[in-house]
Amino acid sequence: MAPRSLAPDRPRVFGVGLNKTGTSSLHRALLELGFHSLHWGGPEGRRTVEASVAAGEPLLQRLDPIYDAFSDIEPLYRNVALLDEQYPGSRFILTVRAVDDWIDSRRRHVERNQARKAAGDYDGHFLEVDEPAWRADWDQHVATVRAHFAGRDDLLEVDLTAAPSWEWLCRFLRVPVPVVDFPWENRG
C-alpha cells in the first residue's frame, strides 16, 4: 500500500451538510473507513479556517495536513465552490434530513446550550432559536450546494436518518464495505 499523500492540494472528502444532519455519524463512518476525519474542531477549528478565509489562503492551509475528511465545520461547508476549486478531485457529501426534524434537533441543541450557559459550562453563541431564519438558511444552503454540483458525480446527497447504510457511501468513495454496523451517532 502506498503511503498516504499529504500534498496540501490533494483531493479530500468534505461533509457539506449543515449541523444536526448526521454529520457525527458521517464522521464516525469516515473514521471506520480509514480516513483521517476532523469533525467540528470546536471554536478553535472554526477560527482557524476563518483565518485562512480572511487571508485569502486555501481553506485547509492552517489545519493539520493529516486530515483528509472534514464535517460540520461551518466556514468549510459555507464555501463549497471555493473548496471545489482549491481541492480538485475531492468528493462532497451533503447530509440532509426532514427539515422539521432538523429544526427540532437544533432547538434541543440550543436548549442544552442555554442550560449549560446557566450552569457556567458554555460560553458559545448558539443560544437563540430562530426557526424562520433556520428554514431560510436550510433552503439557501441546500439549493446552493445542489446548484453548484448539478450534473456532476462528485456530490452524494444522503439522509442518514432514513438510510444509515454503508453501500451508498462506500460506492461513492470507492472503498470496500466494512463488516460492522453503520455508526449512528446522536440519535434523537
GUFI-521451 format. One record per residue (C-alpha): residue number from 1; residue in three letters; x, y, z. Coordinates in Angstrom, 3 decimals. Each point is the difference from the previous one (the first is absolute). Example, Ala and Ser with C-alpha at 12.3 -4.5 7.8 and 13.67 -1.06 7.14 Angstrom:
<nodes>
<1; ALA; <12.300; -4.500; 7.800>>
<2; SER; <1.370; 3.440; -0.660>>
</nodes>
This chain:
<nodes>
<1; MET; <0.000; 0.000; 0.000>>
<2; ALA; <1.349; 3.400; -0.988>>
<3; PRO; <0.539; 2.561; 2.735>>
<4; ARG; <-2.789; 2.534; 0.450>>
<5; SER; <0.658; 3.241; -1.837>>
<6; LEU; <0.215; 3.134; 2.094>>
<7; ALA; <0.150; 2.344; -3.002>>
<8; PRO; <-1.812; 3.180; 1.059>>
<9; ASP; <-2.259; 0.098; -3.072>>
<10; ARG; <-0.815; -3.729; -0.116>>
<11; PRO; <-3.624; -1.114; -0.353>>
<12; ARG; <-1.918; -0.300; 3.259>>
<13; VAL; <-3.461; -1.053; 1.188>>
<14; PHE; <-2.202; 2.864; 1.138>>
<15; GLY; <-3.214; -0.425; 1.960>>
<16; VAL; <-1.896; 3.121; -1.055>>
<17; GLY; <-3.267; -0.549; 1.836>>
<18; LEU; <-1.135; 2.416; 2.678>>
<19; ASN; <0.467; -0.976; 3.629>>
<20; LYS; <-2.577; -2.423; 1.446>>
<21; THR; <-0.341; -1.882; -3.314>>
<22; GLY; <1.945; -3.129; 0.931>>
<23; THR; <3.457; 1.543; -0.191>>
<24; SER; <1.181; -1.896; 3.098>>
<25; SER; <-1.089; -3.293; -1.550>>
<26; LEU; <1.728; 0.923; -3.261>>
<27; HIS; <3.174; 0.814; 1.922>>
<28; ARG; <-0.077; -3.342; 1.860>>
<29; ALA; <-0.597; -1.827; -3.278>>
<30; LEU; <2.935; 1.766; -1.668>>
<31; LEU; <2.244; -0.946; 2.922>>
<32; GLU; <-1.140; -3.629; -0.307>>
<33; LEU; <0.908; 0.113; -3.695>>
<34; GLY; <3.527; 1.120; 0.841>>
<35; PHE; <-0.251; 3.709; -0.699>>
<36; HIS; <1.647; 2.505; 2.323>>
<37; SER; <-3.169; 1.941; 0.688>>
<38; LEU; <-0.437; 3.300; 1.832>>
<39; HIS; <-3.486; 0.654; 1.325>>
<40; TRP; <-0.932; 3.458; 1.303>>
<41; GLY; <3.365; 0.779; 1.585>>
<42; GLY; <-1.590; 2.362; 2.510>>
<43; PRO; <0.210; 3.775; -0.108>>
<44; GLU; <3.741; -0.220; -0.587>>
<45; GLY; <-0.480; -2.114; -3.139>>
<46; ARG; <-2.591; 2.424; -1.343>>
<47; ARG; <2.235; 3.011; 0.734>>
<48; THR; <2.954; -1.719; -1.660>>
<49; VAL; <-1.917; -0.428; -3.254>>
<50; GLU; <-1.465; 3.511; 0.286>>
<51; ALA; <3.554; 1.368; 0.245>>
<52; SER; <0.862; -1.741; -3.267>>
<53; VAL; <-3.124; 1.435; -1.620>>
<54; ALA; <0.889; 3.517; 1.207>>
<55; ALA; <3.591; -0.343; -1.226>>
<56; GLY; <-1.075; -1.275; -3.425>>
<57; GLU; <1.836; -3.274; 0.597>>
<58; PRO; <-1.162; -3.489; -0.912>>
<59; LEU; <-2.683; -0.888; 2.522>>
<60; LEU; <1.910; -2.923; 1.531>>
<61; GLN; <3.329; 1.854; 0.069>>
<62; ARG; <0.183; 0.375; 3.787>>
<63; LEU; <-1.439; -3.409; 0.957>>
<64; ASP; <2.114; -3.063; 0.686>>
<65; PRO; <0.765; -1.574; -3.403>>
<66; ILE; <-0.694; -3.488; 1.368>>
<67; TYR; <-3.745; 0.566; -0.456>>
<68; ASP; <-1.544; -1.173; -3.235>>
<69; ALA; <-3.673; 0.226; 0.977>>
<70; PHE; <-1.990; 2.786; 1.633>>
<71; SER; <-3.529; 0.465; 1.326>>
<72; ASP; <-2.013; 2.553; 1.971>>
<73; ILE; <2.524; 2.826; -0.440>>
<74; GLU; <-2.090; 2.987; -0.976>>
<75; PRO; <2.558; 2.078; -1.941>>
<76; LEU; <0.674; -3.098; -2.103>>
<77; TYR; <-3.582; -1.005; -0.777>>
<78; ARG; <-0.893; 3.649; -0.700>>
<79; ASN; <2.704; 0.171; -2.687>>
<80; VAL; <-0.623; -3.055; -2.177>>
<81; ALA; <0.908; 1.724; -3.274>>
<82; LEU; <3.326; 1.121; 1.419>>
<83; LEU; <0.708; -3.457; 1.450>>
<84; ASP; <-0.799; -1.513; -3.378>>
<85; GLU; <2.394; 2.404; -1.698>>
<86; GLN; <2.821; -0.340; 2.537>>
<87; TYR; <-0.175; -3.795; 0.394>>
<88; PRO; <-0.734; -1.437; -3.455>>
<89; GLY; <-1.110; -3.604; -0.080>>
<90; SER; <-1.552; 0.189; 3.455>>
<91; ARG; <-3.237; -1.732; 0.944>>
<92; PHE; <-2.868; 1.891; 1.651>>
<93; ILE; <-2.736; -1.454; 2.199>>
<94; LEU; <-3.127; 2.045; 0.681>>
<95; THR; <-1.736; -1.475; 3.037>>
<96; VAL; <-3.657; 0.967; 0.242>>
<97; ARG; <-3.052; -1.013; 2.007>>
<98; ALA; <-3.642; 0.998; 0.312>>
<99; VAL; <0.083; 3.751; 0.638>>
<100; ASP; <-2.432; -0.105; 2.937>>
<101; ASP; <2.112; -2.703; 1.676>>
<102; TRP; <3.116; 2.063; -0.640>>
<103; ILE; <-1.579; 3.071; 1.598>>
<104; ASP; <-1.131; -2.064; 2.993>>
<105; SER; <3.528; -1.362; 0.432>>
<106; ARG; <1.494; 3.500; -0.195>>
<107; ARG; <-2.561; 1.303; 2.490>>
<108; ARG; <0.931; -2.739; 2.483>>
<109; HIS; <3.673; 0.787; -0.563>>
<110; VAL; <-0.601; 3.681; 0.784>>
<111; GLU; <-1.971; -0.943; 3.118>>
<112; ARG; <2.916; -2.151; 1.202>>
<113; ASN; <2.369; 2.897; -0.685>>
<114; GLN; <-2.245; 2.364; 1.967>>
<115; ALA; <-0.024; -2.385; 2.958>>
<116; ARG; <3.775; -0.412; -0.219>>
<117; LYS; <0.468; 3.773; -0.160>>
<118; ALA; <-2.188; 0.441; 3.091>>
<119; ALA; <2.191; -2.573; 1.764>>
<120; GLY; <3.173; 1.794; -1.128>>
<121; ASP; <1.086; -2.829; -2.331>>
<122; TYR; <-0.524; 1.703; -3.387>>
<123; ASP; <1.349; 3.230; -1.421>>
<124; GLY; <-1.035; -0.453; -3.634>>
<125; HIS; <-2.506; 1.963; -2.029>>
<126; PHE; <-2.500; -2.652; -1.165>>
<127; LEU; <-2.656; 1.116; 2.478>>
<128; GLU; <-2.956; 1.299; -2.013>>
<129; VAL; <-2.803; -1.927; -1.685>>
<130; ASP; <-0.940; 1.677; -3.282>>
<131; GLU; <-2.057; -2.445; -2.050>>
<132; PRO; <-0.768; 2.357; -2.925>>
<133; ALA; <3.689; 0.853; -0.394>>
<134; TRP; <0.968; -3.655; 0.318>>
<135; ARG; <-2.489; -1.019; -2.717>>
<136; ALA; <1.272; 2.724; -2.310>>
<137; ASP; <3.599; -1.070; 0.678>>
<138; TRP; <-0.889; -3.636; -0.730>>
<139; ASP; <-1.689; 0.862; -3.287>>
<140; GLN; <2.862; 2.250; -1.106>>
<141; HIS; <2.772; -2.389; 0.975>>
<142; VAL; <-1.514; -3.100; -1.563>>
<143; ALA; <-0.878; 1.915; -3.188>>
<144; THR; <3.523; 1.439; -0.243>>
<145; VAL; <1.677; -3.381; 0.381>>
<146; ARG; <-2.361; -1.732; -2.429>>
<147; ALA; <0.427; 2.757; -2.597>>
<148; HIS; <3.774; -0.027; 0.248>>
<149; PHE; <0.233; -3.758; -0.555>>
<150; ALA; <-2.888; -0.360; -2.474>>
<151; GLY; <0.770; -2.640; -2.628>>
<152; ARG; <3.153; -1.182; 1.740>>
<153; ASP; <0.843; -3.264; 1.735>>
<154; ASP; <2.159; 1.335; 2.830>>
<155; LEU; <-2.911; 0.895; 2.310>>
<156; LEU; <-1.906; -2.550; 2.033>>
<157; GLU; <-3.191; 1.199; 1.677>>
<158; VAL; <-1.253; -2.287; 2.738>>
<159; ASP; <-2.413; -0.035; 2.918>>
<160; LEU; <1.769; -2.060; 2.655>>
<161; THR; <-3.068; 0.025; 2.221>>
<162; ALA; <-1.925; -1.855; -2.719>>
<163; ALA; <2.743; -2.161; -1.515>>
<164; PRO; <2.980; -0.692; 2.293>>
<165; SER; <1.859; -2.426; -2.251>>
<166; TRP; <3.550; -0.628; -1.177>>
<167; GLU; <-0.838; -0.812; -3.603>>
<168; TRP; <-0.698; 3.514; -1.290>>
<169; LEU; <3.001; 1.515; 1.800>>
<170; CYS; <2.480; -2.709; -0.960>>
<171; ARG; <-1.116; 0.003; -3.629>>
<172; PHE; <0.347; 3.802; -0.120>>
<173; LEU; <3.450; -0.030; 1.626>>
<174; ARG; <1.109; -3.111; -1.902>>
<175; VAL; <0.991; -1.928; 3.128>>
<176; PRO; <-0.974; -3.471; 1.247>>
<177; VAL; <-3.064; -0.419; 2.195>>
<178; PRO; <1.043; -0.806; 3.591>>
<179; VAL; <-1.514; -2.896; 1.930>>
<180; VAL; <-1.219; 2.146; 2.906>>
<181; ASP; <-3.291; 1.784; 0.491>>
<182; PHE; <-0.254; 3.515; -1.357>>
<183; PRO; <0.553; 2.453; 2.889>>
<184; TRP; <-2.955; 2.120; 1.016>>
<185; GLU; <1.065; 2.689; 2.442>>
<186; ASN; <-2.153; 2.414; 1.990>>
<187; ARG; <-3.349; -1.676; -0.667>>
<188; GLY; <-2.995; 1.970; 1.089>>
</nodes>
